[in-house]
Amino acid sequence: MSGSSDKTLVQFGAGNIGRSFIGQVFSRNGWKVVFVDVNQSLIDELNRRGEYRVHIKRNDEEDQILRIQNIRAVSGLQERAVIEELLKADMVSTSVGSGILPRILPVISKALILRSAPVNLILAENIRNGADLVRREMKSLLPEDYPLESRLGLVETSIGKMVPIMTKEDLAKDPLAVYAEEYNNLIVDKHGFIGEIPDFRELKAVDDIKAYVDRKLFIHNLGHAASAYLGFRKNPEFRYIWEVLESDEIFREVKAVMTEAANALYAEYPRTFARPVLEEHIDDLLYRFKNKSLGDTVFRVGRDLYRKLSPSDRILGALRLAEKHGLPCRGILDVARAACCFQGVDDQGNLFEQDRQFCNEFAEQSPDQILAKLTG
């Protein structure tokens, strides 16, 4: 752990990524971390303890347990309190999801008007073109003459850390505990910062963040989804991703799909990625996907079909990129077809609610008809 600092991060979202990754990295580098969330019981418990634990899950090894200290929390429903924290913050970050992000920008804009110093906003969201989205929204919230570009650094990220769903039994033991893999690289946009970039070992500042966001989506997310969808098609009784990938046949299929996407990424970003580096990245991801200790399920990785089959997301976005460069993409298309037939269930035997709607909407259609409708 690095030495202590007087600096403070305000982190919107005290969920899995917020606590296991962003909060962990800043806290262990000596920063104070203030979480903003709307889950009052979580806020109360964070404030009562002043710390929480991250269980690092490593394959066939004992968990490493990290105590994350120097933290507290405020309610996102208490606007005045949030603004007070933002006025004192040295850095702000979000990991709330694309649906919630626009709802926290008004309070950030109010604090910006009152702040005397510029501040950087780290978007730990895995949203493509997230900085542009936030910039547009902020311009609509702030006075016309507000100098946004010199007052707010918008720092996009590529979040590659895997955090599985915790069971009710796990949470009953410790409601503040979070499980996560050992991977801890926080890839950030070098050009998004105003002023100094924190000198953390975990921070990897890159020149072309768009390339790394696409790498995360079209290799990591696609490969993960391919494991779930091809695994379910092979055997609906498969429960875990590691279990799926113990099948040599599916492992080869998933790797081939990821390689198709890597070829497309290399064609799109030849100055950023080298082929051997992309191949090493695929091998590393497949090793991480097979981490039994994570307990990552086919249900969790495969659920939410409307989002995962949206035109610019992990499957159809990779398909479009391969087609753009005239490259083979039969494997990716096969994953798309398998996704259309996915009906993975949770531990109680229930479909994800939106997937139930998906199945009802497309009950009488073939995978190719479904894809034609989804892509227009």
GUDREN-323698 format. One record per residue (C-alpha): residue number from 1; residue in three letters; chain; x, y negated, z negated. Coordinates in steps of 0.5 Angstrom, whole numbers, always signed. Example, Ala and Ser with C-alpha at 12.3 -4.5 7.8 and 13.67 -1.06 7.14 Angstrom:
# residues 2
@seq 1&type ALA&mol A&px +25&py +9&pz -16
@seq 2&type SER&mol A&px +27&py +2&pz -14
***
This chain:
# residues 376
@seq 1&type MET&mol A&px +0&py +0&pz +0
@seq 2&type SER&mol A&px +3&py -7&pz +2
@seq 3&type GLY&mol A&px +4&py -12&pz -3
@seq 4&type SER&mol A&px -2&py -17&pz -6
@seq 5&type SER&mol A&px -5&py -23&pz -2
@seq 6&type ASP&mol A&px -9&py -29&pz -4
@seq 7&type LYS&mol A&px -13&py -28&pz +3
@seq 8&type THR&mol A&px -20&py -25&pz +3
@seq 9&type LEU&mol A&px -24&py -22&pz +9
@seq 10&type VAL&mol A&px -31&py -22&pz +9
@seq 11&type GLN&mol A&px -34&py -16&pz +12
@seq 12&type PHE&mol A&px -41&py -15&pz +15
@seq 13&type GLY&mol A&px -43&py -8&pz +14
@seq 14&type ALA&mol A&px -41&py -4&pz +8
@seq 15&type GLY&mol A&px -43&py +3&pz +12
@seq 16&type ASN&mol A&px -38&py +8&pz +14
@seq 17&type ILE&mol A&px -34&py +4&pz +19
@seq 18&type GLY&mol A&px -34&py -2&pz +15
@seq 19&type ARG&mol A&px -32&py +2&pz +8
@seq 20&type SER&mol A&px -27&py +7&pz +11
@seq 21&type PHE&mol A&px -24&py +3&pz +16
@seq 22&type ILE&mol A&px -24&py -4&pz +16
@seq 23&type GLY&mol A&px -25&py -5&pz +9
@seq 24&type GLN&mol A&px -20&py +0&pz +7
@seq 25&type VAL&mol A&px -14&py -3&pz +12
@seq 26&type PHE&mol A&px -15&py -10&pz +9
@seq 27&type SER&mol A&px -15&py -8&pz +2
@seq 28&type ARG&mol A&px -9&py -3&pz +3
@seq 29&type ASN&mol A&px -6&py -9&pz +6
@seq 30&type GLY&mol A&px -7&py -13&pz +0
@seq 31&type TRP&mol A&px -13&py -17&pz +2
@seq 32&type LYS&mol A&px -19&py -18&pz -2
@seq 33&type VAL&mol A&px -25&py -15&pz +1
@seq 34&type VAL&mol A&px -32&py -18&pz +1
@seq 35&type PHE&mol A&px -38&py -14&pz +4
@seq 36&type VAL&mol A&px -44&py -17&pz +6
@seq 37&type ASP&mol A&px -50&py -12&pz +7
@seq 38&type VAL&mol A&px -57&py -11&pz +6
@seq 39&type ASN&mol A&px -57&py -5&pz +2
@seq 40&type GLN&mol A&px -58&py -7&pz -5
@seq 41&type SER&mol A&px -57&py -1&pz -9
@seq 42&type LEU&mol A&px -50&py +0&pz -5
@seq 43&type ILE&mol A&px -48&py -7&pz -7
@seq 44&type ASP&mol A&px -50&py -6&pz -14
@seq 45&type GLU&mol A&px -46&py +0&pz -14
@seq 46&type LEU&mol A&px -40&py -3&pz -11
@seq 47&type ASN&mol A&px -40&py -9&pz -16
@seq 48&type ARG&mol A&px -41&py -5&pz -22
@seq 49&type ARG&mol A&px -35&py -1&pz -20
@seq 50&type GLY&mol A&px -30&py -6&pz -16
@seq 51&type GLU&mol A&px -28&py +0&pz -12
@seq 52&type TYR&mol A&px -30&py +6&pz -8
@seq 53&type ARG&mol A&px -26&py +12&pz -5
@seq 54&type VAL&mol A&px -25&py +14&pz +2
@seq 55&type HIS&mol A&px -24&py +22&pz +3
@seq 56&type ILE&mol A&px -19&py +23&pz +9
@seq 57&type LYS&mol A&px -21&py +30&pz +12
@seq 58&type ARG&mol A&px -15&py +34&pz +15
@seq 59&type ASN&mol A&px -15&py +40&pz +18
@seq 60&type ASP&mol A&px -14&py +46&pz +14
@seq 61&type GLU&mol A&px -11&py +41&pz +9
@seq 62&type GLU&mol A&px -13&py +38&pz +2
@seq 63&type ASP&mol A&px -17&py +32&pz +3
@seq 64&type GLN&mol A&px -13&py +26&pz +1
@seq 65&type ILE&mol A&px -17&py +21&pz -3
@seq 66&type LEU&mol A&px -16&py +13&pz -2
@seq 67&type ARG&mol A&px -18&py +9&pz -8
@seq 68&type ILE&mol A&px -20&py +2&pz -4
@seq 69&type GLN&mol A&px -20&py -3&pz -10
@seq 70&type ASN&mol A&px -20&py -11&pz -10
@seq 71&type ILE&mol A&px -27&py -11&pz -7
@seq 72&type ARG&mol A&px -34&py -14&pz -8
@seq 73&type ALA&mol A&px -41&py -15&pz -5
@seq 74&type VAL&mol A&px -46&py -20&pz -3
@seq 75&type SER&mol A&px -53&py -19&pz -1
@seq 76&type GLY&mol A&px -54&py -21&pz +7
@seq 77&type LEU&mol A&px -61&py -23&pz +4
@seq 78&type GLN&mol A&px -58&py -29&pz +0
@seq 79&type GLU&mol A&px -56&py -34&pz +5
@seq 80&type ARG&mol A&px -53&py -39&pz +1
@seq 81&type ALA&mol A&px -49&py -34&pz -3
@seq 82&type VAL&mol A&px -46&py -31&pz +4
@seq 83&type ILE&mol A&px -45&py -38&pz +7
@seq 84&type GLU&mol A&px -41&py -39&pz +0
@seq 85&type GLU&mol A&px -36&py -33&pz +2
@seq 86&type LEU&mol A&px -36&py -35&pz +9
@seq 87&type LEU&mol A&px -33&py -42&pz +7
@seq 88&type LYS&mol A&px -27&py -39&pz +3
@seq 89&type ALA&mol A&px -26&py -33&pz +8
@seq 90&type ASP&mol A&px -19&py -32&pz +11
@seq 91&type MET&mol A&px -22&py -27&pz +16
@seq 92&type VAL&mol A&px -29&py -25&pz +18
@seq 93&type SER&mol A&px -31&py -18&pz +21
@seq 94&type THR&mol A&px -37&py -14&pz +23
@seq 95&type SER&mol A&px -39&py -7&pz +24
@seq 96&type VAL&mol A&px -46&py -7&pz +24
@seq 97&type GLY&mol A&px -48&py -5&pz +31
@seq 98&type SER&mol A&px -50&py -8&pz +37
@seq 99&type GLY&mol A&px -58&py -9&pz +35
@seq 100&type ILE&mol A&px -56&py -12&pz +28
@seq 101&type LEU&mol A&px -50&py -16&pz +31
@seq 102&type PRO&mol A&px -55&py -22&pz +34
@seq 103&type ARG&mol A&px -58&py -22&pz +27
@seq 104&type ILE&mol A&px -52&py -24&pz +23
@seq 105&type LEU&mol A&px -50&py -30&pz +28
@seq 106&type PRO&mol A&px -54&py -35&pz +25
@seq 107&type VAL&mol A&px -51&py -35&pz +18
@seq 108&type ILE&mol A&px -44&py -35&pz +21
@seq 109&type SER&mol A&px -46&py -41&pz +25
@seq 110&type LYS&mol A&px -48&py -45&pz +19
@seq 111&type ALA&mol A&px -42&py -43&pz +16
@seq 112&type LEU&mol A&px -38&py -45&pz +22
@seq 113&type ILE&mol A&px -41&py -52&pz +22
@seq 114&type LEU&mol A&px -39&py -53&pz +14
@seq 115&type ARG&mol A&px -32&py -50&pz +15
@seq 116&type SER&mol A&px -26&py -55&pz +15
@seq 117&type ALA&mol A&px -21&py -49&pz +18
@seq 118&type PRO&mol A&px -22&py -45&pz +24
@seq 119&type VAL&mol A&px -23&py -37&pz +23
@seq 120&type ASN&mol A&px -22&py -31&pz +27
@seq 121&type LEU&mol A&px -28&py -26&pz +27
@seq 122&type ILE&mol A&px -26&py -19&pz +29
@seq 123&type LEU&mol A&px -32&py -15&pz +32
@seq 124&type ALA&mol A&px -31&py -8&pz +30
@seq 125&type GLU&mol A&px -37&py -6&pz +34
@seq 126&type ASN&mol A&px -35&py -2&pz +41
@seq 127&type ILE&mol A&px -39&py -7&pz +45
@seq 128&type ARG&mol A&px -37&py -8&pz +52
@seq 129&type ASN&mol A&px -36&py -15&pz +53
@seq 130&type GLY&mol A&px -37&py -17&pz +46
@seq 131&type ALA&mol A&px -34&py -23&pz +45
@seq 132&type ASP&mol A&px -38&py -26&pz +51
@seq 133&type LEU&mol A&px -44&py -24&pz +48
@seq 134&type VAL&mol A&px -43&py -27&pz +41
@seq 135&type ARG&mol A&px -40&py -33&pz +45
@seq 136&type ARG&mol A&px -46&py -34&pz +49
@seq 137&type GLU&mol A&px -51&py -33&pz +42
@seq 138&type MET&mol A&px -46&py -38&pz +38
@seq 139&type LYS&mol A&px -47&py -44&pz +43
@seq 140&type SER&mol A&px -54&py -43&pz +43
@seq 141&type LEU&mol A&px -54&py -44&pz +35
@seq 142&type LEU&mol A&px -49&py -49&pz +34
@seq 143&type PRO&mol A&px -49&py -57&pz +36
@seq 144&type GLU&mol A&px -48&py -58&pz +43
@seq 145&type ASP&mol A&px -41&py -62&pz +42
@seq 146&type TYR&mol A&px -38&py -56&pz +37
@seq 147&type PRO&mol A&px -31&py -54&pz +39
@seq 148&type LEU&mol A&px -33&py -47&pz +39
@seq 149&type GLU&mol A&px -26&py -45&pz +43
@seq 150&type SER&mol A&px -22&py -48&pz +38
@seq 151&type ARG&mol A&px -26&py -46&pz +31
@seq 152&type LEU&mol A&px -28&py -39&pz +32
@seq 153&type GLY&mol A&px -23&py -34&pz +35
@seq 154&type LEU&mol A&px -27&py -28&pz +38
@seq 155&type VAL&mol A&px -23&py -21&pz +37
@seq 156&type GLU&mol A&px -26&py -15&pz +41
@seq 157&type THR&mol A&px -23&py -8&pz +38
@seq 158&type SER&mol A&px -23&py -1&pz +40
@seq 159&type ILE&mol A&px -25&py +3&pz +34
@seq 160&type GLY&mol A&px -23&py +10&pz +35
@seq 161&type LYS&mol A&px -24&py +13&pz +28
@seq 162&type MET&mol A&px -29&py +18&pz +27
@seq 163&type VAL&mol A&px -33&py +18&pz +21
@seq 164&type PRO&mol A&px -38&py +24&pz +20
@seq 165&type ILE&mol A&px -45&py +24&pz +17
@seq 166&type MET&mol A&px -45&py +26&pz +10
@seq 167&type THR&mol A&px -50&py +31&pz +7
@seq 168&type LYS&mol A&px -55&py +29&pz +1
@seq 169&type GLU&mol A&px -51&py +33&pz -3
@seq 170&type ASP&mol A&px -44&py +30&pz -2
@seq 171&type LEU&mol A&px -48&py +23&pz -3
@seq 172&type ALA&mol A&px -51&py +25&pz -10
@seq 173&type LYS&mol A&px -44&py +27&pz -12
@seq 174&type ASP&mol A&px -41&py +20&pz -11
@seq 175&type PRO&mol A&px -46&py +15&pz -7
@seq 176&type LEU&mol A&px -40&py +10&pz -5
@seq 177&type ALA&mol A&px -35&py +16&pz -2
@seq 178&type VAL&mol A&px -34&py +16&pz +5
@seq 179&type TYR&mol A&px -31&py +21&pz +9
@seq 180&type ALA&mol A&px -26&py +20&pz +15
@seq 181&type GLU&mol A&px -21&py +23&pz +19
@seq 182&type GLU&mol A&px -14&py +21&pz +18
@seq 183&type TYR&mol A&px -13&py +16&pz +25
@seq 184&type ASN&mol A&px -12&py +9&pz +23
@seq 185&type ASN&mol A&px -11&py +5&pz +29
@seq 186&type LEU&mol A&px -15&py -1&pz +30
@seq 187&type ILE&mol A&px -14&py -4&pz +37
@seq 188&type VAL&mol A&px -15&py -11&pz +37
@seq 189&type ASP&mol A&px -15&py -16&pz +43
@seq 190&type LYS&mol A&px -8&py -20&pz +42
@seq 191&type HIS&mol A&px -11&py -26&pz +46
@seq 192&type GLY&mol A&px -18&py -27&pz +42
@seq 193&type PHE&mol A&px -14&py -29&pz +35
@seq 194&type ILE&mol A&px -13&py -37&pz +33
@seq 195&type GLY&mol A&px -7&py -37&pz +30
@seq 196&type GLU&mol A&px -3&py -32&pz +27
@seq 197&type ILE&mol A&px -5&py -24&pz +27
@seq 198&type PRO&mol A&px -5&py -20&pz +21
@seq 199&type ASP&mol A&px +2&py -16&pz +21
@seq 200&type PHE&mol A&px -1&py -10&pz +19
@seq 201&type ARG&mol A&px +2&py -3&pz +21
@seq 202&type GLU&mol A&px -5&py -1&pz +23
@seq 203&type LEU&mol A&px -7&py -7&pz +27
@seq 204&type LYS&mol A&px -5&py -5&pz +35
@seq 205&type ALA&mol A&px -5&py -12&pz +39
@seq 206&type VAL&mol A&px -6&py -11&pz +46
@seq 207&type ASP&mol A&px -6&py -15&pz +52
@seq 208&type ASP&mol A&px -12&py -12&pz +56
@seq 209&type ILE&mol A&px -18&py -10&pz +51
@seq 210&type LYS&mol A&px -23&py -9&pz +56
@seq 211&type ALA&mol A&px -18&py -3&pz +58
@seq 212&type TYR&mol A&px -18&py +0&pz +51
@seq 213&type VAL&mol A&px -26&py -1&pz +50
@seq 214&type ASP&mol A&px -27&py +3&pz +57
@seq 215&type ARG&mol A&px -22&py +8&pz +55
@seq 216&type LYS&mol A&px -25&py +9&pz +48
@seq 217&type LEU&mol A&px -32&py +10&pz +52
@seq 218&type PHE&mol A&px -30&py +14&pz +58
@seq 219&type ILE&mol A&px -25&py +18&pz +55
@seq 220&type HIS&mol A&px -27&py +19&pz +47
@seq 221&type ASN&mol A&px -34&py +18&pz +47
@seq 222&type LEU&mol A&px -35&py +22&pz +54
@seq 223&type GLY&mol A&px -31&py +28&pz +51
@seq 224&type HIS&mol A&px -34&py +28&pz +45
@seq 225&type ALA&mol A&px -41&py +28&pz +48
@seq 226&type ALA&mol A&px -39&py +33&pz +53
@seq 227&type SER&mol A&px -37&py +38&pz +47
@seq 228&type ALA&mol A&px -44&py +37&pz +44
@seq 229&type TYR&mol A&px -48&py +37&pz +51
@seq 230&type LEU&mol A&px -44&py +43&pz +54
@seq 231&type GLY&mol A&px -44&py +47&pz +47
@seq 232&type PHE&mol A&px -51&py +46&pz +46
@seq 233&type ARG&mol A&px -53&py +49&pz +53
@seq 234&type LYS&mol A&px -48&py +55&pz +52
@seq 235&type ASN&mol A&px -51&py +56&pz +45
@seq 236&type PRO&mol A&px -56&py +52&pz +42
@seq 237&type GLU&mol A&px -54&py +56&pz +35
@seq 238&type PHE&mol A&px -47&py +52&pz +35
@seq 239&type ARG&mol A&px -48&py +47&pz +29
@seq 240&type TYR&mol A&px -41&py +44&pz +29
@seq 241&type ILE&mol A&px -36&py +41&pz +35
@seq 242&type TRP&mol A&px -30&py +45&pz +33
@seq 243&type GLU&mol A&px -34&py +51&pz +34
@seq 244&type VAL&mol A&px -36&py +49&pz +41
@seq 245&type LEU&mol A&px -29&py +48&pz +42
@seq 246&type GLU&mol A&px -27&py +55&pz +40
@seq 247&type SER&mol A&px -30&py +57&pz +46
@seq 248&type ASP&mol A&px -24&py +57&pz +51
@seq 249&type GLU&mol A&px -29&py +56&pz +57
@seq 250&type ILE&mol A&px -32&py +50&pz +54
@seq 251&type PHE&mol A&px -26&py +47&pz +52
@seq 252&type ARG&mol A&px -23&py +47&pz +59
@seq 253&type GLU&mol A&px -30&py +44&pz +62
@seq 254&type VAL&mol A&px -29&py +38&pz +57
@seq 255&type LYS&mol A&px -22&py +37&pz +58
@seq 256&type ALA&mol A&px -23&py +37&pz +66
@seq 257&type VAL&mol A&px -29&py +32&pz +65
@seq 258&type MET&mol A&px -24&py +28&pz +60
@seq 259&type THR&mol A&px -19&py +28&pz +66
@seq 260&type GLU&mol A&px -24&py +26&pz +71
@seq 261&type ALA&mol A&px -25&py +20&pz +67
@seq 262&type ALA&mol A&px -18&py +19&pz +66
@seq 263&type ASN&mol A&px -17&py +19&pz +73
@seq 264&type ALA&mol A&px -22&py +13&pz +74
@seq 265&type LEU&mol A&px -19&py +9&pz +68
@seq 266&type TYR&mol A&px -12&py +10&pz +71
@seq 267&type ALA&mol A&px -15&py +7&pz +78
@seq 268&type GLU&mol A&px -18&py +1&pz +75
@seq 269&type TYR&mol A&px -13&py -1&pz +70
@seq 270&type PRO&mol A&px -6&py +2&pz +73
@seq 271&type ARG&mol A&px -2&py -4&pz +70
@seq 272&type THR&mol A&px -5&py -2&pz +63
@seq 273&type PHE&mol A&px -5&py +6&pz +63
@seq 274&type ALA&mol A&px +0&py +11&pz +65
@seq 275&type ARG&mol A&px -2&py +18&pz +67
@seq 276&type PRO&mol A&px +2&py +22&pz +62
@seq 277&type VAL&mol A&px +0&py +17&pz +56
@seq 278&type LEU&mol A&px -8&py +18&pz +58
@seq 279&type GLU&mol A&px -6&py +26&pz +58
@seq 280&type GLU&mol A&px -3&py +25&pz +52
@seq 281&type HIS&mol A&px -9&py +21&pz +49
@seq 282&type ILE&mol A&px -14&py +27&pz +52
@seq 283&type ASP&mol A&px -10&py +32&pz +48
@seq 284&type ASP&mol A&px -10&py +28&pz +42
@seq 285&type LEU&mol A&px -17&py +27&pz +42
@seq 286&type LEU&mol A&px -19&py +35&pz +43
@seq 287&type TYR&mol A&px -14&py +36&pz +37
@seq 288&type ARG&mol A&px -18&py +31&pz +33
@seq 289&type PHE&mol A&px -25&py +34&pz +35
@seq 290&type LYS&mol A&px -23&py +41&pz +33
@seq 291&type ASN&mol A&px -22&py +38&pz +26
@seq 292&type LYS&mol A&px -26&py +43&pz +22
@seq 293&type SER&mol A&px -26&py +39&pz +15
@seq 294&type LEU&mol A&px -29&py +33&pz +19
@seq 295&type GLY&mol A&px -36&py +38&pz +19
@seq 296&type ASP&mol A&px -38&py +34&pz +25
@seq 297&type THR&mol A&px -44&py +37&pz +28
@seq 298&type VAL&mol A&px -47&py +38&pz +35
@seq 299&type PHE&mol A&px -53&py +34&pz +33
@seq 300&type ARG&mol A&px -50&py +28&pz +30
@seq 301&type VAL&mol A&px -45&py +27&pz +37
@seq 302&type GLY&mol A&px -51&py +29&pz +42
@seq 303&type ARG&mol A&px -57&py +25&pz +39
@seq 304&type ASP&mol A&px -59&py +18&pz +41
@seq 305&type LEU&mol A&px -60&py +20&pz +49
@seq 306&type TYR&mol A&px -63&py +14&pz +51
@seq 307&type ARG&mol A&px -57&py +10&pz +49
@seq 308&type LYS&mol A&px -52&py +15&pz +51
@seq 309&type LEU&mol A&px -55&py +16&pz +58
@seq 310&type SER&mol A&px -56&py +9&pz +59
@seq 311&type PRO&mol A&px -53&py +6&pz +66
@seq 312&type SER&mol A&px -46&py +3&pz +63
@seq 313&type ASP&mol A&px -45&py +8&pz +57
@seq 314&type ARG&mol A&px -40&py +14&pz +56
@seq 315&type ILE&mol A&px -43&py +18&pz +61
@seq 316&type LEU&mol A&px -46&py +14&pz +67
@seq 317&type GLY&mol A&px -41&py +9&pz +66
@seq 318&type ALA&mol A&px -36&py +14&pz +67
@seq 319&type LEU&mol A&px -39&py +17&pz +73
@seq 320&type ARG&mol A&px -40&py +10&pz +76
@seq 321&type LEU&mol A&px -33&py +8&pz +75
@seq 322&type ALA&mol A&px -31&py +15&pz +78
@seq 323&type GLU&mol A&px -35&py +13&pz +84
@seq 324&type LYS&mol A&px -33&py +6&pz +85
@seq 325&type HIS&mol A&px -26&py +9&pz +86
@seq 326&type GLY&mol A&px -28&py +15&pz +91
@seq 327&type LEU&mol A&px -26&py +20&pz +85
@seq 328&type PRO&mol A&px -28&py +27&pz +84
@seq 329&type CYS&mol A&px -34&py +27&pz +78
@seq 330&type ARG&mol A&px -37&py +33&pz +79
@seq 331&type GLY&mol A&px -36&py +35&pz +71
@seq 332&type ILE&mol A&px -38&py +28&pz +69
@seq 333&type LEU&mol A&px -45&py +29&pz +73
@seq 334&type ASP&mol A&px -45&py +36&pz +70
@seq 335&type VAL&mol A&px -45&py +33&pz +63
@seq 336&type ALA&mol A&px -50&py +28&pz +65
@seq 337&type ARG&mol A&px -55&py +34&pz +67
@seq 338&type ALA&mol A&px -53&py +38&pz +61
@seq 339&type ALA&mol A&px -55&py +32&pz +56
@seq 340&type CYS&mol A&px -62&py +31&pz +60
@seq 341&type CYS&mol A&px -64&py +38&pz +57
@seq 342&type PHE&mol A&px -61&py +37&pz +50
@seq 343&type GLN&mol A&px -65&py +38&pz +44
@seq 344&type GLY&mol A&px -60&py +39&pz +38
@seq 345&type VAL&mol A&px -64&py +38&pz +31
@seq 346&type ASP&mol A&px -61&py +36&pz +24
@seq 347&type ASP&mol A&px -61&py +41&pz +18
@seq 348&type GLN&mol A&px -68&py +41&pz +17
@seq 349&type GLY&mol A&px -69&py +43&pz +24
@seq 350&type ASN&mol A&px -72&py +36&pz +26
@seq 351&type LEU&mol A&px -70&py +32&pz +33
@seq 352&type PHE&mol A&px -68&py +25&pz +32
@seq 353&type GLU&mol A&px -74&py +21&pz +33
@seq 354&type GLN&mol A&px -72&py +17&pz +39
@seq 355&type ASP&mol A&px -70&py +24&pz +43
@seq 356&type ARG&mol A&px -77&py +27&pz +41
@seq 357&type GLN&mol A&px -79&py +21&pz +45
@seq 358&type PHE&mol A&px -74&py +22&pz +51
@seq 359&type CYS&mol A&px -76&py +30&pz +51
@seq 360&type ASN&mol A&px -84&py +28&pz +51
@seq 361&type GLU&mol A&px -83&py +22&pz +57
@seq 362&type PHE&mol A&px -79&py +27&pz +61
@seq 363&type ALA&mol A&px -82&py +34&pz +59
@seq 364&type GLU&mol A&px -84&py +35&pz +67
@seq 365&type GLN&mol A&px -78&py +33&pz +70
@seq 366&type SER&mol A&px -72&py +36&pz +72
@seq 367&type PRO&mol A&px -65&py +33&pz +70
@seq 368&type ASP&mol A&px -64&py +30&pz +77
@seq 369&type GLN&mol A&px -70&py +26&pz +77
@seq 370&type ILE&mol A&px -69&py +24&pz +70
@seq 371&type LEU&mol A&px -62&py +21&pz +72
@seq 372&type ALA&mol A&px -65&py +18&pz +78
@seq 373&type LYS&mol A&px -70&py +14&pz +73
@seq 374&type LEU&mol A&px -65&py +12&pz +68
@seq 375&type THR&mol A&px -60&py +9&pz +73
@seq 376&type GLY&mol A&px -65&py +6&pz +78
***
